[in-house]
Amino acid sequence: MIKVAIATLGCKVNQFESAAFSTAFIRAGCELVPFSGQADIYVINTCSVTGRAGQQSRQLIRRAMKTNPEAKLVITGCYAQMDANHILDIVDAPLCIVGNGNKHLLVETALADSKTDLSMLMGNIGLKKEITSLGVRRFPGRTRAYLRIQDGCNNFCSYCIVPYTRGRSRSVPLQQVLQQTATFAEECYREIVITGINVGKYGLDLEENETIYSLITRLCRDFPSIRFRLSSIELTEVNDRLLAMLTELTNFMPHLHLPLQSGDDRILEKMNRRYTAADFDRAVREVHAALPHSAVGCDILCGFPGESDEAFDNTMRLVAGLPLTYFHVFPYSKRPGTLAASMKNEVAGPVKDERVSRLRRLSREKKEEFYRRHVGTLQRVLVERQNKKFRLLQGFTENYLSVQFPGSAKLAGSVVQVRIDHILDGELFGSIEHSPLEIMK
């Protein structure tokens, strides 16, 4: 039996794709083994969104070669798409490099009885008109499933390499989305995270008259026992229709993640973001007015070229004054091939680090404030796993509160009603009020 190990870096789309590889390898009679152990084939689904992600991709390649120098390496993902030549320089083993547009051929190619030490399935990702067809049966070790509905991006933000590594926006046809969701329902998943590179553009490249709004409505109504959550959506796609869906569809989770990147209009313009700080302020307040209990998170890119003290202070003031739940804060890193890579007035490393630290500290304060508001309330929690630190069950509420509570490990994957009892060191603790809920109402 051929032993296969898979490592995944980066976004939820990568995780969906790796789960599809796992499904196909198992169907082919292979055995999946941990990446740290001996395998005949190592698959590395790489990322290049930051310089650190590229470094981690190279580290995984070297680790696989060290673990078993005779194994075949199959490298895919955005780092492979962007810098295949660098991979060729560091690999001294049987190698296959698969571009993002050919991931549907990865398993077949990996298992082919090839006589050569190198095979490459690359192609011009920018010319791809259709999304790769990939199917997933299960996500090993996960109680939530990721549903990829879209790939690629047309935005071309000046700091981002993704449009060059993922290509233009391409959507999964409606029937394939419904079929994949039905498979997850058969596997008893109680929550599905709708994901893509730019999910708000879903359907615009198809002739099905579908949009992200009609798709979510269809999924929530066709699968009423499953909770649906959006991974991320652009600010420009938050409108009255989306707010109405959040309030009316009981299994559409009250949780939005909105990439902000900067709270300074001049920096937003340099980033090629298509909104202002006032637009972001208005959208977050509208969400909060419609759903006061909803969680709203955002991404912030810190230290973009030309970010002055005043520009950073504008970001701090904006997010400090808004009912946000958390931030994901990233230090800007130069990506060769992007417009921002040639911009002047780079922010010094220590200054960037200090700004990142301040934003992350504010994020922790915001999160704890949001947590405190829920102490004493009853929440429907999807049980994920047993937390090794506390030896308690851990799960997420509908509005994305992470809660620890005592209970049997057999409850993993079920939805239970939990009373939030107290907060300690930034963690929520509670207790189960009733037996697992069989049907979401």
N, C-alpha and C positions, 0 to 999 in steps of 0.2 A: 504494500500500500504506500503510495506516494505521500510524504509528509509535507504540508504547506504551512508556512507562517506568514501572517499578514500584519503589517504595522501601518497605522494611519495617522497623519498629521493634518491639522487645519480644520476646515469648516465642516458643517453637518452634511453638505453635499458629498464631500470626500467620504464621510462615514457611511452614508447611504451606498455609495459606490463600492466601498470595501465589503459591506454586508452582502452586496450582490455578488462580488467575487467569491465570498465564503459559500453562499448558496450554490453557485455553479461548481465550485471545487467539490463540495460534498456530493452533489448529484453525479459527479464524474468518478466517485468512489475514493476520493482522497481523504486523508485524515488531517484535520486542522490542529496545529500544535502552537504553544506559546512562542512568541518571537525570540525569546531569550534562549530557547532550546535548539536542538539539532533538527534541521529540516532539509528536505531535498530542494525545495523552492521557497525563496523569500520574496514576498511581494511588498513593496514599499510605496504607499500612496502619499506622495510628497506635497509640500505646500511652499509657496514663495511669497506670501503676502507681506512678510517682513524679512529683514536680514537674518534674524534669529531663526525663523522657520526654515530658511535655506540651509543654515548651519546645522540645524537638527536633522534635516534630510540627509546631509552628507554623513553625519554621525551614525545614523541608522544603517546607511549603506556599508560603512566601514565595520560596524558591529556585526552585520550579517556575514561579511567576508571573513572576519576573524572567527566567528562561531563555526562555520563550515566552509572552508575555502573551495570545496568541490561543488557546492550548491549552485543552482541557477538563480540569478538575481533578476527580478522583474520590477523595473522602476517606472512609475507612472505619476500622474498628478502635475501640479503647476510648476514645480521646480524642474521636473523632467521636460515639460513643454518649453520652459524658458531657457534652460541651460543644459541641454543634452550633451554638449561637447565637454563640459566640466565633468559630467558623470563618466564619460569615456576616459578622461584623464586619471580618475581615481580608482576605477574598477579593473581588477585583474582576475576576472572569473567569467564563466559563461553569463552573458548579459542580454536582456531584452528590454528595450525602452519603448513604452507605449504612450503615445500622445493622448491628450484629453478627448480628442475626437474619435479615438479608436478603442475606448475602454471596453466596449462590448466584445472586442476580440481578444481581450487580455487572457482569459482562462484558456481558451483554445490554443493561443500562441504559447502560453507557459507550459502546456502539457504536450505540445508538438514534439515529436522525436527529431529535433533539428540536428543537423550535422555541423552547423556553424556555431562559433562561440559568440556571435553577435547578430541580433535581429532588431530592426527598428521599425515601428509602426507609428510614424509621426503625422505628416501632412500639415497643411495650412489651416489652423483652427479658425482663422478669420473667415474662411470660405464655407464653413459648415452651416448648412441651412436647417438641419434636423438634429434633434437631441438623440444621444445614444440610447438604445433600448436596453434597460437593465431591470431585472426583477429580483426582489428580496423576499425570502421566506421568514427569516428571523434575524434579530439583532442579538448576537450572543452576549449574555450578561446584562441585557438592558430590559427595563420594564416599559420604556417608551420607545415608540418606533418613529423613525424619520421618513417622511414622505417627500421625495424629490419631485417637484412639479415643473421645474424650470432650471435652465443653466445659462451661463453667459450674461453679459452686461453691455448695454449701449451707452452708459453714462460717461465713460472716459474721464473720471475725476483725475486731476493732474498728478496725484500721488500714487495712483493705484495701477498695479500691473495686471489685475484680473482680466480686463477686456482683451489683453494680448495673450493670456494663457488659457482663457475659457471661451473666447470668441464672443459673437453677438448673442443676444437673448434668443433662446429657443425653448419652446414649451412642450411638455408631455401631453399628447392628445387626451381628451377627456376620458374616453373609455379605458385607456391604459391607467390613468389616475384612479378611476373607480375600481378597476380590477386589482390594482396593487392594494388599495384600501381594503377591499374584500378579503384579500389574503391575510392582511394584518388582523382583520376581525376574526377570521378562522383561527388564527394563532392566539386569540384572546387578549390582544393588546387593548388596554383601556384608555390610552392616550397616544395621539399621533401629533408630531410636530411637523407642520407644513414648512418645507424648506426649499431653498433655491439660492442662486446668487443674487437675483433681483426679483423676488416673487411678485411684486406689484405689477410687473409687466406680463404676468401670465396671460396667455391666450392671444396677445396682440399679433403674434406671428402666425396664428392658425386661422383657418376659415370656419371656425365652429361657433363664432359669436359668443365666446366665453371670456370672462374676466376673472380676476382674483376674487371679486365680490360674488359673482354667480357661482364660482367653484366652491368657495367656502360654504355658501348657503346650501348647495347641493350635498356636499359632504356631511354637513351637520344634520340635515334632514334625512338622508339615506342611511346614516349610521348613528342613530340617536344614543346608543350606549357607549360611544367613544367620545372622549374629550379631544377637541382640536385646538391646537395652539400655533400661532404664527411665530416663526423663528425671528424674523426681522422684516420691517417694511419701511420704505422711504417716507419721509415726512410729507412729500407731495402727494402721497396716496392715502393720507388720513383725511377722510371727508365725512359728510353727514351719513352716507350710506354705510361706511365702515362702523361708525359710532352706533347707528341703529342696529346693525348686526350684533355688535357686542352686547347690546342691552336686550335684544329680542331672542337670540339663539342661545339657549341655556347651556349647550355643550360647546360653545365657542368661548374659550377661556379669556377672562378679563386681564390680559397681559399683553402689552405691546413693547417692542424694542425698536427705538427710532435712532438711526445713526445721526448724530449731531455734528461731530468732528470739530467744530469751533463755534464759539459764541460771538465772534467778531466778524462783521460783514465784509471787511476788506480781505481777511484771510479766507472766508468762505468763497469769495469771488476768485481768489488765486487758486483755490482748490477745485474750482469749476463745479461747486455745489450750487443747486438751482433754487435757493431759498435764502431768507435772511434770518437773523437772530429773532426778529419780531415774529416771523412766521412760525418758528419753532415754539416760541413762548405761547402764541395763540393756540397752536395745536395741542400742546400738553395741557393747557388750562381747559380746553374744550373736552378732552378725554376725561380729565378729572371731574369736570362738572357733570358729565354724563354718567360716569362710573367712579365715584369717590374712592371705592375700595380697590380699584384696578392698580396693577403694578405697571409702571412705565420706566423702562431703562433706556440708556443711550450709550453710544460709542463716542469717545472723544479722542482725537488725534492731537497729541501734545508736542509742541516744538517744531511746527511746520516752518519752513524757511520764511523769514520775515516776521515771525510772531514776536512782537515787541512785548514789553511789560504791560503796556496798556491793552494790547489785544488779548493777552492771557487774562488780565483782570476782567475784561469784558466777559470772557468765558466763565470765570469763577462767579461773577455777579449773576449771570444768567441762570446757571444751574443751581446756585445757592437759593435763588428766589422762587424756584419752581417745585411743584409737588412731584418730584422724581423719586424713584425707589432706589436706583443704583446706577453707577456708571461703569462701563468697561473703558479703561484708560490705557492708551498705547502711546509710547514714544515714537515720534516720526522716525522712520529709517528710509534712507535713499534707495529707490529701486531703479536700477539702470533700465533705460528704455521708456521711462515716464517723463512727462513734461517737467515735473517738479525736480527731477534729478539734476537739471541744469540751472535751477534757480539759485540766486545768491542770497547772502545774509542768513546763512545757516545758524541755528541756535546752538550754542555751546553745550556739550554733553552735561556738565554739572548743572547748568541752568535748566536744561530739559528734565533732568532727573528730579530736581527740586520741585518743578511744576507738576510732574507726574505724581510725586509723593503727596503734594497738597490736594490734588484732585481725588486721589484714592482715599485720603483721610476723610474728605468731605463725603465721598461715596459711602464709606462705612457709617458715618453719622446719619446720613439719609436713610440707609437701610435699617439701622437700629430704630430710628424714629418711626418708620413704617411698621416695623415689627411690634413696637410698643402699642400701636393703635389697635392691634388685633388680640392682645392678651385678654382672656375672658370670653372670646368668641368661639363659636362652633364652626369648624371648617371641614370640607370634604377633601380628603388627602389620598393621593395615589401612593401606595406603599412601594418604595423602590428597593430598598435593601436594608440589611442590618449594619448600622454604623459601628465600625470596629473601635472607634475612639470611646464612645459612650456605651457600647453594647446595647443599643436601643434601635428600634426601627426608625428609618428615615424616609420621608416622603415630601411631596410638594402639594400645596393647596392649589385651588383653581387659580388664584392670583399670585402664584409662584412664591409662596412662603415656604422655606425649608423648615420642617418640624421634626423633632426627635420625640419618640414616645415608646413605652414598653409594649411588647406584644410578640406573638409567635412569628418566626421567620416564614411560616407557611402563608402569611398574609401578603407576601411580595406579589405585586401585580394586581392587587385588588384595591378598591376604593373604600375607605373607612371614614367614619365621622370622628373627628378629633376635637377635643376642647383644648384651646391654647391656654396653658396654666401660667407660665412665667417665661421670662427671658433671662439668660445668664451668659455673660461674656459674649454677647452678640449672637447667641444661639437661642432658638425657640424650643420649648419643651411643652409637651401636652400629654393627654391621656385619651384612650379610645372610649367613646361614649356608647357605641352600638356595634353590632356585628357588621361584617363587610356588606356594603350596599351592592345589591345585585344589579339594579337598574338605575342609571342616572336620570334624575327627574328635573 
